[in-house]
Structure formats: C-alpha cells, structure tokens
Amino acid sequence: MSPSHTETPDRFGLEGALETNPHRRDESGGGDHHDGEAETAGHLALIYDTRDERLETVVPFLQQGLERGERCLYVADGDTPEEVRALLREGGIDVAAALDAGTLVICTESDTYLQTGEFDPDEMIERSGEIVEEATAEYPGLRVTAEATWVLDEWTRVGNFMEYESRANDLFRGEDCLVLCQYDRTRFPESVLADVIRTHPLVVSDGIVARNEYYSPPTEFLGTTLPSLDVERTLEEATGHARAQYVLDESNPCDETVDAITDEETFSRVLSAVLRAGYENDIALERSYVCRNGPPYPDWDVTIHAVGKPPSETPDTETAPDTLTDEETFRETLNAILRAGYESDLDLASDSFTCRNEPPYPDWDVTVHTVYDPPTDG
C-alpha cells in the first residue's frame, strides 16, 4: 500500500461529504434532489477497479472512526480476516490495540449476512437494526464497511441484496451510523452497479466521495422500473462535480460553490479558480479539451488561451490540490462546471470567458463550442 493511505483521513473530501449527514453536525447540508437524501447520507457505495483504489478509501474510513472512538465493523469476503488485519496494519492502523479495545471487529459474511446459510432481506434488516442499537448505546457512533462480492455466488441473492441495500436507507435514517459498501467493478455487471448507484445516497469512485444525484429512495426504487444508467458516465458526472467543489473549498481564495453557478460572472470566477489549480499542478492548459456528455447535456470543445505576458513568479506547488493532477481529472472538473452553467441556462457558447488573475497566475481566455446538442425531449 502506498504512503498516501495514511496522509489525511479526509484527503479526497470524505469528511465533507459525510457531513451531509445531519447527525454529524448541527445543520444538514447537501442538495434536495430527493426528500430525505441528506438524512440517509451515511450510506456510501465504493465502486472500485483496483486493490489500491479500494484501500485508499477503506483504510481512512476506518481510521477516522477509530480516532473518534467509534465501533468499527469490517465484513470480509474476498480477503480473509487475517488478510484484512494485515492490510489495516499496513495502512497505519494499530489493529491489535483496536481489537483489544473492542472498537474494531473483523468478521465474515457467514457471521453476518449468511448466519442461517441463506440471505433474507427481512432478517438482515432486523439484525442490522440490532447491531446499530447495540453499538450506538456503547460508542459515539458505528462504522461498517463490507465487501459485497459474496452475493455473486448465487444470482438470486443479487436482487434480495439490492432490496436490502435500498431498505437499509430507512434503517440508517436518524442513526449515528456510517456504512461503506464495497463493490468490485471488475466483478459486478453493469446492471447491478446501476442498482448499486440507485440505492446509495453517496458514491465513492476514483478516490472521490460524491453526492449521488441518481439515488432513488426505497419507495421509488422498490417495485418501480427505473431508466437504465451509464455507470461510467454517471460516476464521472458525480466525481467531476465533487472534485470541482473540493478545488474551490481547499485550494483557492474563492467562496463560490459549483451549485451556485447561476450567472456568467460567477461562472468565470469558478472557472478561474479551477484554471489556477490546474496551473499549480503543471497541467498543459493551453489546448482544447473535449467534454463529452450524455443527455440532457450537450458535448463541448473548450479552448484555453493564456493572454498577456506570463508572470515571472511561480505558484506554490505544495498547496496544489491533489484531486486535480492530470489532464483527465482537469477535463472532468471542467466538464462539471460546464454542466452546472448549462443547468442555469447560461449561453456558454456565446462568447469567450475572461479569467483575470494576479501573479503568479497568468490571465486566460476560455472559449466554449457546442459540438452536439442532445434531443430536446432528453
């Protein structure tokens, strides 16, 4: 495991996203896409491609809980309990001390989901309620992270487990409980991952924690045929928005939010903040970026030009945001800002946007071209 796993528990905005749970702070936050979304924000889906990507979220998630004295439960599947202990030790967690104190419990799916040999969503809802009640009576909070690959052993389990995932949102509402469900993207088919996205108010992908605008409450998810989802595009949309907000929050003298882009002046300020972040990370900004989307958003080509004499000073690269480090993450962040402007009916392709800065940053002119308009009924 790389050293980055132990740098900062909320390195990629994990803490900020979790704080959309009103039981983690005095006032709720986040959007109003669905009634009760903020109240169920303690239920996260980690959709990962690699072992390192998985551990970059799981280790800080547990580490943060242990530092707060919370009960932390790890349900192992692909890894044995012994392997999990080794991975957590490698990540910097004092596993022996946490196990001795009872704050860390490592078990398997046979100890939890499959106690009777079969998975029953009704029984698991009842059992989960008991686990939450017992833990929060003794500890300030409960954190659970569980590997979910076991459900693929029998295809009939998948539908039952998705039912449980959906109903669990009602169970977690009002509880001081955070649950991180682990889904290996290389193992689960696209149709199942679409349901995973539908049943979790927060998603974690590529190291980014993001509010999930495609979350469907249990009353909507259960017994309803929902439109199909392009998993890749959906995750890119969510993480791009979250990455853009992280850049604004952590790395720039800018009080704007991505959701507050309602006019061209605000759009230019937010755009300039992201350009500065890219400049700090030595990203080649002076080029065209192709931003592809699905309906209801169009596709855009974005051309960036530095104007005027470049400053002789250089920015402090030590403060550069670590979520925006290459041209791909820059493009995704740029695309998220464009989508926000589009949602506010800004005429993005009407003129150039001028981004003026003070040294050590240059000035930029940004031109947006619409290359494809989605159908009006999309």
C-alpha positions in Angstrom: 0.0 0.0 0.0 1.3 3.5 -0.8 2.0 6.0 1.9 -0.9 8.1 0.7 -3.3 5.8 2.5 -2.3 7.4 5.8 -1.8 11.0 4.9 -5.2 12.5 5.8 -8.4 10.7 6.5 -10.5 13.2 4.5 -7.9 13.6 1.8 -10.4 13.5 -1.0 -13.3 15.2 0.7 -14.5 12.2 2.6 -15.2 14.3 5.7 -17.0 17.0 3.9 -19.3 14.5 2.1 -20.0 12.6 5.3 -21.0 15.8 7.0 -24.1 16.0 4.8 -25.5 13.6 7.5 -27.2 16.0 9.9 -26.3 13.7 12.8 -22.6 14.5 12.1 -23.1 18.3 12.5 -25.6 20.8 13.8 -27.3 21.5 10.5 -27.9 19.4 7.4 -26.2 20.1 4.1 -26.3 18.9 0.5 -29.0 19.1 -2.1 -32.7 18.4 -2.2 -32.7 16.1 -5.2 -34.9 13.6 -3.2 -36.7 14.2 0.1 -34.7 12.7 2.9 -31.5 12.4 0.8 -29.4 14.3 3.4 -30.9 12.2 6.2 -29.7 8.9 4.6 -26.3 10.3 3.6 -24.5 7.8 5.9 -24.8 5.1 3.3 -22.0 5.0 0.8 -21.1 2.8 -2.2 -17.4 2.4 -3.0 -17.2 1.3 -6.7 -13.5 0.4 -7.4 -11.3 -1.1 -10.1 -8.1 -1.9 -8.2 -7.0 -3.0 -4.8 -5.2 0.3 -4.1 -8.2 2.3 -5.1 -10.3 0.3 -2.6 -7.8 0.7 0.2 -7.4 4.4 -0.3 -11.0 4.8 0.9 -11.5 1.9 3.3 -8.4 2.5 5.4 -9.1 6.2 6.1 -12.8 5.5 6.6 -11.9 3.1 9.5 -9.0 5.1 10.7 -11.2 8.2 11.1 -13.8 6.2 13.1 -11.2 4.6 15.4 -9.7 8.0 16.1 -13.2 9.1 17.2 -13.7 6.1 19.5 -16.5 4.7 17.3 -17.2 1.0 16.9 -15.8 -0.1 13.5 -17.0 -3.3 11.9 -15.3 -4.9 8.8 -17.2 -7.6 7.0 -14.6 -9.6 5.0 -15.3 -11.7 1.9 -12.6 -11.7 -0.8 -10.0 -11.2 1.9 -9.8 -13.4 5.0 -9.9 -11.7 8.4 -6.2 -12.3 8.7 -5.6 -10.6 5.4 -7.8 -7.7 6.5 -5.8 -7.3 9.7 -2.6 -7.2 7.7 -3.9 -4.6 5.2 -5.1 -2.3 8.0 -1.8 -2.6 9.8 0.0 -1.7 6.6 -2.2 1.3 6.3 -1.1 2.6 9.7 -3.9 1.3 12.0 -2.9 -0.2 15.4 -5.1 -3.2 14.8 -4.1 -5.1 17.9 -5.0 -2.2 20.2 -8.3 -1.6 18.4 -9.3 -5.3 18.6 -8.3 -5.4 22.3 -10.4 -2.3 23.0 -13.4 -3.7 21.1 -13.6 -0.7 18.8 -12.6 -2.8 15.8 -14.4 -6.0 14.9 -13.5 -8.1 11.8 -15.9 -10.8 10.7 -17.1 -12.5 7.5 -20.3 -12.7 5.5 -21.1 -16.0 7.3 -21.1 -14.2 10.6 -23.5 -11.5 9.4 -25.4 -11.7 6.1 -25.4 -15.6 5.9 -25.9 -16.6 9.5 -28.6 -19.0 8.5 -26.9 -20.1 5.3 -29.3 -18.0 3.1 -29.7 -14.3 2.7 -33.1 -12.9 3.7 -33.5 -9.1 3.5 -36.2 -9.0 6.2 -33.9 -10.9 8.7 -30.9 -8.8 7.8 -32.8 -5.5 8.3 -33.8 -6.7 11.8 -30.2 -7.9 12.5 -28.7 -4.6 11.2 -31.1 -2.7 13.5 -29.8 -4.7 16.5 -26.2 -4.1 15.5 -26.8 -0.3 15.2 -28.7 -0.2 18.5 -26.1 -2.1 20.5 -23.1 -0.2 19.0 -24.6 3.3 19.5 -25.6 2.5 23.0 -22.0 2.0 24.0 -20.0 4.0 21.5 -20.4 7.5 20.0 -21.1 6.0 16.6 -20.9 3.0 14.3 -19.0 2.5 11.1 -19.4 -0.6 8.9 -17.6 -1.5 5.7 -18.5 -4.7 3.9 -17.2 -6.5 0.9 -20.2 -7.5 -1.3 -18.7 -9.9 -3.8 -20.3 -12.9 -2.0 -23.7 -12.0 -3.4 -22.5 -13.1 -6.8 -22.2 -16.7 -5.6 -25.9 -17.2 -6.2 -27.6 -14.9 -8.7 -30.9 -15.0 -6.7 -29.1 -13.2 -3.9 -28.4 -10.1 -6.0 -32.0 -9.0 -6.2 -32.5 -9.7 -2.5 -29.4 -7.8 -1.6 -30.3 -4.8 -3.6 -33.7 -4.8 -1.8 -31.8 -4.8 1.5 -29.5 -2.0 0.3 -32.5 0.1 -0.6 -34.4 -0.6 2.6 -31.3 0.0 4.8 -31.5 3.7 4.0 -34.7 3.9 6.1 -33.0 1.9 8.8 -29.9 4.3 8.9 -32.0 7.4 8.9 -31.6 9.2 12.3 -28.8 6.9 13.4 -25.2 7.9 14.1 -24.0 5.2 11.7 -21.9 5.2 8.5 -21.9 2.3 6.1 -19.4 1.9 3.3 -20.4 -0.9 0.8 -17.5 -2.2 -1.4 -18.2 -3.2 -5.0 -15.5 -4.5 -7.2 -16.3 -3.1 -10.6 -14.4 -5.8 -12.4 -16.7 -8.4 -10.9 -20.2 -6.9 -11.0 -22.2 -6.5 -14.2 -23.3 -3.0 -15.3 -26.9 -3.7 -14.5 -26.1 -4.5 -10.9 -23.8 -1.5 -10.5 -26.7 0.7 -11.8 -28.8 -0.6 -8.9 -25.9 0.0 -6.5 -25.9 3.6 -7.6 -29.6 3.9 -7.2 -29.5 2.6 -3.6 -26.7 4.7 -2.2 -27.0 8.5 -1.4 -23.2 8.8 -1.7 -20.8 7.1 -4.1 -17.1 6.8 -3.9 -15.1 6.4 -7.1 -11.5 7.1 -8.1 -10.8 8.3 -4.6 -13.6 10.9 -4.7 -16.7 11.0 -2.4 -19.7 12.5 -4.2 -23.3 13.2 -3.5 -25.3 10.9 -5.8 -28.0 12.7 -7.8 -29.2 9.3 -9.1 -30.1 7.9 -5.7 -33.7 6.6 -5.5 -35.4 6.3 -2.1 -36.9 2.9 -1.2 -40.4 3.9 -2.2 -39.1 4.8 -5.7 -36.6 2.0 -6.1 -38.7 -0.9 -4.9 -41.4 -2.1 -7.3 -40.6 0.6 -9.9 -38.9 0.2 -13.3 -36.2 2.9 -13.5 -34.3 4.1 -16.6 -31.0 2.4 -17.3 -27.8 4.2 -16.2 -24.5 4.5 -18.0 -22.3 3.7 -15.0 -19.1 5.2 -16.3 -20.8 8.5 -17.3 -22.8 8.6 -14.0 -19.7 8.2 -11.9 -17.7 10.7 -13.9 -20.5 13.2 -13.6 -20.7 12.8 -9.8 -17.0 12.8 -9.1 -16.3 15.7 -11.5 -18.8 17.8 -9.5 -17.3 16.8 -6.2 -13.7 17.3 -7.4 -14.6 20.8 -8.7 -16.1 21.7 -5.3 -13.0 20.3 -3.5 -10.8 22.5 -5.6 -12.9 25.5 -4.7 -13.0 24.7 -1.0 -9.4 23.7 -0.4 -7.1 25.4 -2.8 -8.3 28.8 -3.9 -9.4 32.1 -2.3 -12.9 31.6 -3.7 -16.1 31.3 -1.6 -18.1 30.0 -4.6 -19.8 26.7 -4.9 -20.4 24.7 -8.0 -24.1 24.6 -7.3 -24.1 28.5 -7.1 -23.2 29.0 -10.7 -26.2 31.0 -11.8 -24.7 33.8 -13.9 -21.7 34.4 -16.2 -19.8 36.4 -13.6 -19.9 33.5 -11.1 -19.1 31.0 -13.8 -16.0 33.0 -14.7 -14.8 33.2 -11.1 -15.3 29.4 -10.5 -13.7 28.7 -13.9 -10.7 30.8 -13.0 -10.3 29.0 -9.7 -10.1 25.6 -11.4 -7.6 27.0 -14.0 -5.4 28.2 -11.2 -5.5 24.8 -9.6 -4.5 23.2 -13.0 -1.7 25.7 -13.4 -0.4 24.9 -9.9 -0.2 21.2 -11.0 1.7 22.0 -14.2 -1.2 20.8 -16.4 -0.9 21.9 -20.0 -3.9 24.3 -20.0 -3.3 25.9 -23.4 -5.1 23.4 -25.6 -8.5 22.2 -26.5 -10.4 19.9 -24.1 -13.2 17.7 -25.4 -16.0 17.4 -22.9 -18.4 14.6 -23.8 -21.7 14.0 -22.1 -25.0 12.2 -22.4 -28.5 13.7 -22.5 -29.6 16.1 -21.2 -26.2 17.8 -21.6 -24.5 18.7 -24.9 -20.9 18.0 -25.8 -18.4 20.8 -25.7 -15.0 21.6 -27.0 -13.2 24.1 -24.8 -10.2 26.1 -25.9 -8.0 27.8 -23.3 -5.5 30.6 -24.2 -3.1 32.5 -21.9 -3.2 36.2 -22.6 -0.7 38.9 -21.8 2.9 38.5 -20.6 3.2 35.5 -18.3 4.2 36.4 -14.7 7.8 35.8 -13.6 6.7 34.3 -10.3 5.8 30.6 -9.9 2.9 29.3 -7.8 3.4 27.3 -4.6 3.0 23.8 -5.9 2.9 22.4 -2.3 -0.6 23.7 -1.9 -1.8 22.4 -5.2 -4.9 20.2 -4.9 -4.2 16.5 -5.0 -7.5 15.7 -6.7 -6.6 17.5 -9.9 -3.3 16.3 -11.0 -3.5 15.4 -14.7 -5.3 16.4 -17.9 -8.1 13.8 -17.4 -9.1 14.9 -13.9 -8.9 18.6 -15.1 -11.2 17.8 -18.1 -13.7 16.1 -15.8 -13.7 19.0 -13.4 -14.0 21.5 -16.3 -17.0 19.5 -17.6 -18.7 19.6 -14.2 -18.5 23.4 -14.2 -19.9 23.5 -17.8 -22.8 21.2 -16.8 -23.6 23.5 -13.8 -23.6 26.5 -16.1 -25.8 24.7 -18.6 -28.3 23.8 -15.9 -28.6 27.5 -15.1 -29.4 28.3 -18.7 -26.1 30.2 -19.3 -25.3 30.7 -23.0 -21.9 29.0 -22.7 -21.0 29.1 -26.4 -22.0 32.8 -27.0 -18.7 34.4 -26.1 -15.2 33.9 -24.6 -14.9 33.9 -20.8 -12.2 36.1 -19.5 -10.3 34.9 -16.4 -8.1 37.6 -14.9 -5.7 36.8 -12.1 -2.9 38.3 -10.1 0.7 36.9 -10.2 1.9 34.2 -10.0 -1.0 33.2 -12.3 -1.5 34.3 -15.9 -4.8 35.5 -17.4 -6.8 33.2 -19.6 -9.5 33.5 -22.3 -11.7 30.4 -22.5 -13.9 29.7 -25.5 -16.7 27.1 -25.4 -18.0 25.5 -28.6 -21.1 23.2 -28.6 -20.4 20.3 -30.8 -23.5 18.3 -30.2 -26.9 19.2 -28.8 -29.0 16.4 -27.2 -32.6 15.9 -28.2 -34.9 18.5 -26.6 -37.0 15.8 -25.0 -33.9 14.2 -23.4 
